[in-house]
Amino acid sequence: MGITWTSSTPGYPRLGENREWKRTLESFWSEKIGREEFLQTMKDLRLEYLQKQKDKGIDLVPVGDFSYYDHILDTAVMFGLIPERFQGSTDTLQTYFNMARGTDEAPACEMTKWFNTNYHYIVPELGNIIPSLHENKPLQDYKEAKQELGLETKPVLIGPFTLLKLSKGYDAADFNAKLEQLLPLYTTVLQQLQEAGASWVQIDEPSLVPTISEEEVRSVQHIYETFAADVPELSILLQTYFEGVHFYEKITSLPVAGIGLDFVHGYEKNMAALKQFGFPEDKTLAAGVIDGRNIWRADLKAKEELLKEIDAHAPESDKMVQPSCSLLHVPVTKTLETKLDSVLYGALSFADEKLEETAALTSLLNGYGVEEVVGNNQEALKTFAKTYRQQSADLTKERGSLPSKRELPFAERKKYQDEKWDLPLLPTTTIGSFPQTKEVRVARQQFRRGEKSPEAYNEFIRGKIKEWIDLQEDIGLDVLVHGEFERNDMVEFFGEKLNGFAFTSYGWVQSYGSRCVKPPIIYDDVTFDKPMTVEESRYAQSLTDKPVKGMLTGPVTILNWSFERDDIPRKETSYQIAVALSREVQALEEAGIDMIQVDEPAVREGLPLKREEWDEYLDWSVTAFRLATSNIKPSTQIHTHMCYSEFQDMIESIRDLDADVISIETSRSHGELIESFETAVYEKGIGLGVYDIHSPRVPSVNEMKEMIDRALRVLPADLFWINPDCGLKTRNTPETVDSLKNMVQAAQESRKAREMSTK
């Protein structure tokens, strides 16, 4: 090869090896540290991450990807996209956090999934706001890295096309008008970076990956022609990720210096397009060949061959080797994982290890000797493949023995269920979890460290269950839950009790704000071992005459919120999980738990980014749910919970799940969801979240009544349930109790009003 390969990375995790970022953020929010200490600690972390990436051998280190909460929120605030309800304060940092978290007076901005990942971003609200440049954050970070560390870095910012596509509060017909307001501001940001000496600037445009229109492509062409004219000396790297780009030929023809393509999750489409159309000789191809979304070690030999194949179809272009996307989606380092099986450990690669893989591949392609690194890599992967991943024929046989649908249709099941439960109109319930207080977390840690015996821990959990069963009865809820105090995480809990899962000690990734999750690793076939939730559910039901829901996490959510195998199709893993969960559903039913909630909050986030690929994914997702929930009596009521507000485009699949009751997280987008029901009829039990659990504010009775009234304009009252948006694990006890009391009062008043109107 006649060219020199450069190593790069699109972004790096914020959390820190021991979640230092999270602790700093929460200490500031709780006023345990002041602003000055907060800013200094965040600066120290930011610089530490930059130096680490450089030390790992990355040539082009990104700046601007570090955030105090969310990079989309950063961009919105940078361009003055601050909703009116948050304006007026001169404290810009407090305004920033108010937008993310809400206040007593102002509900938080909407939060939703970042494409098909488990990261959440704050949705910008445009409305009638005239954008203006409040600060140049990439410039500040670029200068800081140069001054403090002497590093020449690559500023990163979200592109205007993606920013607008992800925003709300404007009509689609006004897209280009909104774009014209933003373009001069982007140009100023880029000009200032150029003047400061930046060579490369990475502009992230992941919205080029989903299906887009010809008109939208013309808008993108206009954007980058404007930049090329206004900042001609600046090398812009147009970065895409998560799938193959739409309109490959037109995107690669844009007047930019480089294009970043995903050759992991977008391998088939991007490679096919590269072979068909080639790649412009005057551009740099940033080849994302290291998986930025999963934790498996790269096969360096296979990746070397892939890069050689890429080079063969773009022989005259400069090249970069990089992860497929920002490393935000994987844990920081595996070096702290001393408790993992050594064979599995050898097959893993977290963010820091992915930097090393990127650097090793770059050295390999540039002709530098890394034989020992490659040898160790090949040996570890060979040992892992021999030790695990031998699929069992028994799993396929067991799956074939399960029914794929309920014995009776919903209308007939409902008669049995109504007779059994005799619930009031507009029944109230919660989604499952109650506050995981410090007391609960300490008890779990003591148990895990062996400082608390299993007997003492179980007694503690029973005490919390009784406390909250009593509280729920006092509050007046109609259908109760046991509170999930024994569960650290709704996926990890089940993974620990099923075969085929492994767990890290420090494998945290950011979900939203300071909320972190530690996804399990599915490394082998998933099978049922023994009942997982029966003991707690049975005990809770023994304390009350009201129904207590059994609480399970659904197969697709367990899959989507885990680091899954990369050697078999995802649907096969989902079926394995479903078969195991069906055994648990039957065990609950046999124990007298006849309302069972199987949560699927992550179904939507697993949707392929290209609309034409949705049907296949939704088909196997529905099949997995029904495998898990169909082998039961008609009188057993299946609930499910989902987290999204875009309902209409999936309504057929949601119907096909055939759950008796579905609850949907909607309070931040309640109006949009209600509108969808004006045309999309849903004829099974449904609860729309009447208050936002992600915000610490306690909603008023009237506020929730208004939401209920709006919903009942388009949904039948005899099918409507009243519940919070989501589980209450992250809230504190006083605000939880106060919010639920208001919710029950709102339900009672709405119920009374309906009954009065029918007399």
N, C-alpha and C positions, 0 to 999 in steps of 0.2 A: 504494500500500500504506500502510495506516495504522499499521503497527507498525514498531518499530525492530529491525533485525537485528543480532545480536551475533556476533563471530567467536570460535571456540573450536578447540581441538585435543585429541584424546583422549590423546595421548602423543607423545614425541619420542625420537629415537635416543640411545643412551648413548655410542656409540663415539667421537665427536669427528671433526673434519674429517680429522685425520691419525692416527686410532686412538689418541689419547692415553689413552683409558680402558683399552684393551687393554694398552698398554705399562705403565701404572701397575699394573694388576692382576698382570701376569706378573712385574714387578720386585719386587712385594711377595711373591709366592709363592716366588721364587728368592732372597729375602732380600737383594736389591740395595738395597732401601729399607726403612726401618723403619715401624712402625705409624703413628707420628705423621705422617711425610711422606705415607704412603699416604692417611690420612684427610683431610689438608689438601688434597692434590691432587684427590682425589675431590670434596671440597666446592667447590673452585675450579671444577671442570668443571660441577658441578651448578648453581651460580649463574650461570656463563657461559651455559649453555643456557637458563635461565629468562629472563635479560636479553635474549638474542637473540630469543626468541619474542615478548617484549613489543615489542621494537624493530621486529619485522616486522609489527606491527599486530594481534597476537592479543589480544583482550579478556580471555578466560578462559584463562590459562596453567595447565597441569597441574603439580602436584607429587606426589611419591610414586611416579612411574613410573620414576625413576632408581633403579638397583640396582647392587650390587657383583657380581651374578652373574645373578639371575633373579627376577622379581617374584613368581612363585608361591612360590619358596623363601622370599622375604622374608615373605610372608604366613604361611606355615607356621611359621617361626621366631617371628614376632610373636605367634602364638597358642600357642606352646609345643609344636607338633607335631614334637617331636624324638625320633626313634627311640631305643630303649634303648641300642643299640650306640654312640650318639654322646653319651649323657648322662654326667654326672660331671665334665666340665670346666667351670671357671669362666670360661674364655676364650670368650666368646660369638661373637666374630668367627672364631676358629679352628674352633669347632663348626659354624658356618655353612658355611665352606669344606669342612670334612670331609664334611658331608652331600652336598655337590655333587660332590666329587672322590674321596672314599673315603680310607682309610688302609691301612697294612699289615695292621691287625687287623680293620677294618670296611669292607665293600664299600660303595660309594657308593649313594645313593638312585637309584632308576630315573629315567631321562630319556626323554622321549618328545616327539613333535611337538605343537606348539601348534596345535590344530585342523588346518586344511589349509594351513599355512604351512611354511616351512623353519626357523622358530625352534623351539627345544626348551626345555621347561620341566622342572624337577625335580618328580617326582611325590610329593606329600605322603603319608606313611604314618600312618594313624590308629591301627590296632591297638587296644590298650587304653588309649591315652594319654588322660588327662583334660586337655583344653585349658585354658590360662590365658593371660592377657594379659601377655606379657613386656616389650613396649614398644609405643608408639603411633607407628609410623614415619611415617604421613601427617601426624600432628600435629607431629612434629619437623621435617619438611620444610616444613610450612606456616609454622611459627614462624620458621624460618631465613630463608625468602624474605621474610617481613615485616620481620624485624630487619635483615637484611643489605642488602636491596635496596629495601625499602619497597613490595614488591609484594603486592597482594591476589590470591591464587591459588586454584586449584580442586584440593583434595586428591583423589587417585585411589586406590581400593583395589579388589581383587578381591572380588566379592560372595560371600556364603555359599553360595548355590546352586551357583555355578560351582566354588568351592573344593572342595565335597564331591563334585561330579560328577567332578572331575579327580583325586580322591584314591583311594588303594587301602587295603586292610587292614581292610575292614569288609563285612558282608553288606548287600545292597540293602535287606533288611527293616529294617535298623537306621538307614536314612537319616534319618528324622525324629528319632530319638533322638540321633544325632550332631548334627543341626541344633540341637536344643534346648540342647546343650552350648555351641555356638558363638554362638548369638544374643545372650546377655547380654554376651559379650565384644565383639561387633560394636557393640552398643548403647553400651557404655562408650567405644569408640573414637569413635563419632559424637557422643556427648554432649560429650566432651572437645574435639572439633573445633568444635562449636557454641559451647561456652563460650569458646574461643579467638578467636571472631569469624568463623569460616568461613561464607560465605554459601552457596556451592554445594559439594557433594561429589559426585564422579563415582564411581558403583559399577558396575564392569564385570561384566556377566552374559552373556558370549558363549555360555554353555551354553543360553541360551534360543533359540538359532538352530537347532541340530540338532533332529531329531524327539524330542519329549518327550511324556510321558503326561499325562492329566488329573490324576492324583494328584500328579504333580510340579508342575503348575500351581498346585494347591492349596497345596503347600509354599511356592511362590514368593509366593503371595498372603499367606500367614501371615507370611513374612519381612518384607514391606514394610508390612503392617498393624502389625506390631510396631514397626518403625522410626517409622512415622507417629505412633504413640501415644507413643513414648518420646523422640523428638527432633522435635517438631512444628514448631519454628522453622527447622529445617535444610532447605535446598532440595536434594533428592537428584535427581541426573541418572542415571537408569538407562540405562547405555550398552550397546548391542548392536552387533555387527559381523560381517563376513565373509559374511553371507547375510541373507535376509529372516527376520523373527522367526516362530516357531511360535506359534499362538494369539494373533494380533495383537490381536484385540478385547479379550481378557482382560488381556494385558500392558499395553496402553495405558490400561486402566482401573485399574491399580494406583495406590495412594495415594502417588504421588511427584510432584515438581515438574516433572520433565522426562523425556523419553524420547529416546535417541539411536538413530537408525535409519540403516542403510547403504543409500544410494541409488545405489551403484555396483555392487557384487557382489550386492546384494540388491534391485536396482532393480525387477525384474519383480514379485516377491512383495510387497515393501513398498509399491510404488506401487499395485498392484491392491488391496491391503488398505486403503490410504489412501482410494482412490476409493470403495470399497464401504462402509467403516465411518466414514470421516472421522477426526478427531482431537479429543480433548477440549479445550474452550476454556480450561480452567483449567490447562493444562500447556504447557510449552515444548517445541517440537519441534526437536531438534538434528539437522539434515539433513546427513548425511555424503555430500557430492557430489563431493569431490576424492578421487581414487583413492589410498588410503593404502598400497596393495600393489604398485603398478606405477609406472613412471618416465616415463610419457608426459605431456606438457603438456596441461592441461585446455583444452578449447575453451570460453573464457569466455562466448561468446555462447550456446552450447548449454546451458551450466550455468546461465546466467541464466534461460533459458526453462524449464529443469527446476525451478528454485527458484520461479519464478512459478506453475508448474503445482502444485507442492507447496502453495504459499500459497493457491491457489484452493480447495483441498480442506481447508484448515485456516485459514480467513481470520481467525479471532479469536485464534488462539494466538500467543504469542511464538515467535520463531524464532532458532536459531543456525545459522551456516554453519560447517562443519568438514570435515576429511578423514573418509573412510569408517571409518578405524580408526587406531590408533596409528601414527605414522610410523617406528616401530621397524623396519619391514620394508623401508625404502628407504634409500639412502645419504644422507649429510648435505647435500651441496651439489654442484651441477654446476660451480660457478665455477672449480674447480681443473682441470677437464677441458680443457686447452688443446690436446690432440692429436686430439680428435674432429673428424670432418667437420663443418663449420659448419652445414650443413643439418640433419643429425641433431641436433647440439647444440641448435639452435633448437627442436626438438620435444620436448626432455627437460625433466623437472621432478623434482628430488629433494626432500628434506624441507624445506629452507629455501625453495625455490621454491614448494612447496606451501603453505607459510605465507603467502607473498606472494599466491598465487592466492586463498587463503581470504580474506585481507584485502581484495583487490581486488573479489571478488564481494560481500563485505559492504558495501563502499563503493558499489558499483554499485546494490545493492538499496536502500540508504539515500539514493540520489539524489545522491551526490557524483561529481564528474567524474573518470573514469579513462579517458577516451577514448584517450589515447596508449597506455596499457597494453593496452587491448582491441585497438587497431589493430595493435600489434606482435605480439600473440598470434595474431591472425587471419592476418597475413602469414606468420609462421613456419610455421604449420600448413598453409597453402595451398602454400607452397614445398616442404615435406616431402612432401605427398601427390602433388605433380606429379613429384617426383624419384624416389621409391621406391614399392614396394608394387604393382607391376604383375605380377600372378600369371601364371606361364607355363603354357601348355597342355601343354608337353613333360613337366612333372612328373607330371601325371595319367596321361599315356601310359606313362611309365616305371614308375609304380606298378602299372599294370594288367598289365605284363609279368612281374611277380614272383610266385612261388608264395606262397600264403597258409598253407601248412602243409608240414611235413617229408615227404620221399618215403616213409618207412616209419614205423610206430608205434614207440613207445619200446621195447617188449619186443624187437622185432626189431633195432632200432638197437643196443641194449645188447649183443647177441651180437657184433656187429662190433667194438664198442668194447672189450669185455672181451678179445677175442682180440688186439686191437691193442696194448693197454696192459699187460695182465697185472699189474694193481695188487694189492697185498696187501689183505686184509680191513681195514676201517676205515682207508682211505687218508688221509694227512695233507696239508694244503695251507694256504695263506694266502689272504687275500681280494684282495691285489694290491699295495698300496703298502708300502714300507719307510721308515724314518725319514728325514725331510727335515731333515738336520742343517744347522747354520749354514754349513758348507762347501758344501753343495748350494745353499742359498739365495743365498750370495754369488756362486757361479759363475754362477747364472742371472741375477742382477742385472748382473754384469759383461758377460755376453753380450748382455743386452737394452740395456745402455748403450753397446754397441759397444767395450767395453774388452777383450773376449775374442772372438777370431775364431770363426766357425762350426766350423772344423776343430778348434781347441783345445777348444771346448765339447763337441763330439761325442766327442772323445777322453776328456774328463773323464767324460762320461756312460757311456761304454763301460767305463771303469775302475770306476765304481760298480756297474754291472751285473755285471761279473766278480767283484768283491768279494762281492756278495750271492748270486750263483749258488754260489760256493765255500762261503759261510757256510751256505746252505740245504742243500747236500750234506753238510757237516760235521754240521749239526744232525740230519740224517736225514729231512727232509721227502720225501714221495713225489712230489708234483706241485709244480713250482716256478713262480715268477713272476720277471719281470725287475726289478721294484721301482718302476717309474714315476718314476725320478729326473728325467726330462726334463719331468715334468708339474707345473705349479704348482697345478692344481686339476682335478678329474676332469671337470668340465664345460667350464671355460674352455679347457682344452687342445684339446678337439675343436672348440669354437666358433672358435678361432683358425685352424683348418685347413679349416673349411667356409665356403662362401659364405653371406652373409645375416646374419652376426653382427658385432657391434661390441663393443669392450671399453673400459672406463674405466680410469683410472689410480688413482683414489681412491674408486671406487664400492663401498665395503665395507659389508656389513650383518652383524649379529650372528647366528650360528647357535646356539651354546650357549656359556655361560661366556665365555672370552676368544677362543673360536674364531670367526673371521670368514670370510666368503666374499665374493667379488666376482663377482656373477652377470653373465654375458654379456647383451647386449641383442640380441634377435632383431628386426631391423628390416625384413627383406626376405625373399624366398623363400630357403629353405635348399637348397643343392645341393652335390654332391661335387666336389672339385677334383682331389686326387691322394691316394695312400696316406698315412695319418697315423701308423700305428704299426708298420708292417711292418719297417722297418730295425732298430729296437731289439729287436723280438721275434725276428727271424731271427738276430740276433747272439747273443742270450741262448741260443737253442736250440742254436747251434753250439758252446757251451761245455760241454754236458752231454748224457748219454744219457737222462736223465730227461725226461719231458714238461714243457714250459714253456707256460703258458697265455698266449694273447693276451688283452689287457685292453681292453675298450671300455666306454663308458658308454651305457646304453640310451636310446632315443628319448624315452620318457616322463620319465625323470629329467632329461635335457638340457632338455626343455620346462619341467618343474616347477621346476628350479633356475636358470632364466633369467628375465629380464624379457621376456615374450613379446609378440608383436604383439596389438593390441587391435582389429584391423580384420577378422580372419577367425577362424573357430572354432578352438579349441585343437587339436581332433583333426586338422585339416588341416595344421597346423604339425608335429604329431607324425608324420604320414605322410611329410611332406617329409624330416624328419630320418631316419626309418626307411629310406627309399629310399637316402639317402646312406650310411647305416651298412651297408646290405646290400652295397654296393660294397666297403667296407673288410673285411667278413667274408670275401668272396670273395678279396680280395687276400691276406689272411692265410692262407687255406687253400691258395692257389696257392704261397705261400712256404713251405709245409711246416708251418704251425702248425695242428695238428689238435685242440687243445683251445682253445676261445675263450670267454672269460667276457664276457657282456654284462650289466653291472650295472644293476639297476633298484631302487636303494634308496629312490627317492622315489615309487613308484607309490601307496602308501597315502596319503601326505600330499595327493595331488591328489584324493582322493575327495570328492565333494560332501558337504556337512555333513548333508544330508537323505537318509536311507536310500533313499527311493523314487527317487532320482536316480542311485544307484550303478551300475545295470546298464548304462546308456548309456556312462558313463565307462569302466567296466571292459571293455566290448566293444571300444571303439576303442583302449584301452591294449593289450589282448591282440593286436589286429590289427596295431598298430604293431610290437610285439615280434616277431611272426611274420614280418612283412614284412622285418625286419632280419636274421632268423636262419634262414630256411627254404631259401634257395637254395644248399644245401651237400650234401656226401656224407653218407650214413648213418653212416659211421665217424667223422665229425667230431663231437666232443662239445661241446655248448653248455652252459656253466655260467651261472648268474645269481646275483646277491646282492641280498637285500632287507633293509630295516631296519625291523622291527616285530615285536611279539610276538603281536598279535591275528591269528591265522592262520585260525581256523575260519571266520570270516565271509567269507573271500575264497578259500577252498580251491578252489572250482570254477574261478575265474579263474586261479589259480596253476597248476592242472593244465593249463588251456587254453594257457598260455604254451608248454607242451611243451618246456621246457628239460630236458636230460638230468640235470643236477645243480643243485639250488638250495641256497644257504647263507643262513641267516637270523640276523640280529642278535638274540640272545635272552638273553645271560647275566644281565642285570639283571632279567629276568622269566622265568627258566628254568622255574620250577615251573609257572607259568600256561600256558606253551606246551606243556610235556609233557602237562599235563592235556587240552589240546585234541586231542592225537593219540589219546587214548583213544576218542574218538568219530569223529574225522576221519582216515580212512585216506589216506595218501599213498604212492603206489606207484612213485615215481621217486627218483633219487638225491637225498639231502638231507644237509646238514650244519648242525647247530645250534651256534652260537657257544659255545665252552666256556670262554672267559674274556673279561672286559670290557676292551676296549682304551681306553676313555675314562678309566680310572683308572690312575695310575702304579704301583699295587701289582703285584707278581709273584705270580700264584696258584701254589699248591703242586700237586704231582703228584696227591696224593690228592683235592684239591678238584676237579680236572678229571676224575679218574677217576669220582668220584661223579656228576658231570654226565653223563658218557658212559654210565655204568651206568643212570642214570634214563632217559635217552633210549632206550636199547636195550630197555627194558621194553615200549615201545610202537612202536618202529621196527625194521624188519628190519636185521640187521647187514650183510647183503650190499649194502645200498643206502646205508649210513650213512658219511658223511665227517666228518673231525675238523678243525676250523679255528677260528681266533679269531673274535670277534664281527664285526670290521670291518677295514678297512685300518689299517696301522700307521704311517702318515705322521706322526702327531703325537707318537709315543712316541720315547724316546731309544734308542740302540743297545744299551746293556747290558741294560736291562729287556726289550727286544724279544727279544734272543738268549736270555736266561734263561727268559722265558715260553715261547718256542717249544721250547726244550730240554725243559722240563717237560711241554709239550703232547705232544711226540713220545714221551717216556717213558710218559706216561699212555696214549697210544694203543697203544704196544707192549705194555704190561702188560695192557690191556684185550683186545687181540688174542690174547695168549697165554692169558689166562683163558678166552676164548671157544673157542679151539682145544682147550684141555685138557678143557673141559666136553663137547665133542662127540666125544671119543675113547672 
